[in-house]
Amino acid sequence: NVSINGFYTLTLKGNNHFKGNKTRLSYKLAFQHKNLDFWGISYNSCAVNPMSEYTKRMIKWESDYIYKVTNAFHVGAALNINYTDAPHLIDISYLEGQKRSYFFTGIGFSVSYDTRDFILNPKRGVYFMVREVIYPDFLSSHDKNLFGTTIIFDAYQRMWKGSVLAFDLYGQFNSSNTPWTLCEELGSGASRMRGYYAGRYIDCSQIAAQLELRQQIYGRIGCVAWAGGGTVFPSLDKFKLKNILPNYGLGLRVEFKH
């Protein structure tokens, strides 16, 4: 993805199933150079600060090696590597005393229950995953050990001919002193909190939920309607219902692979 204002991102991601279908490697490698708007590194700051600008450069690797214990139950090991810096930041006070750049290496484990019929485009089934990752201080440029817990619950159910009702609940809970490069960005993905500018709201942790109705129209063409909400927060004891932001919309779907 490239734009004329200096933005570019190169991403490689996939799921590799090995012989016998007992193990799977899920991975994502991203190189990014983004000229972005910036409001701060906490929900409270993002809610009141005027817009500033900065350049974000990032190299990121995320991987999970999954072993199938039974047809539905899986265990896995995780490896995350992240280097991010902000070489051109107009207002350094927006970092609240944190450094412009950080390097992190995270190792962890995961447990999941998965009955989806097709990972890329499920029509039925349930996916529940819990992942715990630790970022040791001796493998990072930060002087404290950090922890990150990810919880995902997805469910898919056929309603009538050509339709699927999909539900997604996502939670990422990081240490309260997590530096800005590992913080959660609301709307940073293509499937959750669509329409929000990536980085418009940033904080240590995030919770987001979404209900989606997908309908096939003709052949590989379909449409979707969704509604949901989410928010970011520094820690669970500071989670506030009033800070939940709404998300809803309509979309077009194109199926590339059955």
Protein Blocks (a to p, Z undefined) as FASTA:
>chain_A
ZZfeopacdddddddddehilaccdddddddddddddfbjcfklmmmpccdddddddddd
dddddddfblmbccdddddddddddfbafblmlnnopafbdcdddddddddddfbfblkl
cfbdcddddddddddfklccbfbdcddddddddddddfbehiacddddddddddfklcfk
lmccehiafkboghiaghkagcfbdcdddddddddfbhjbccddddddddddfbfklgcf
klpccdddddddddfbZZ
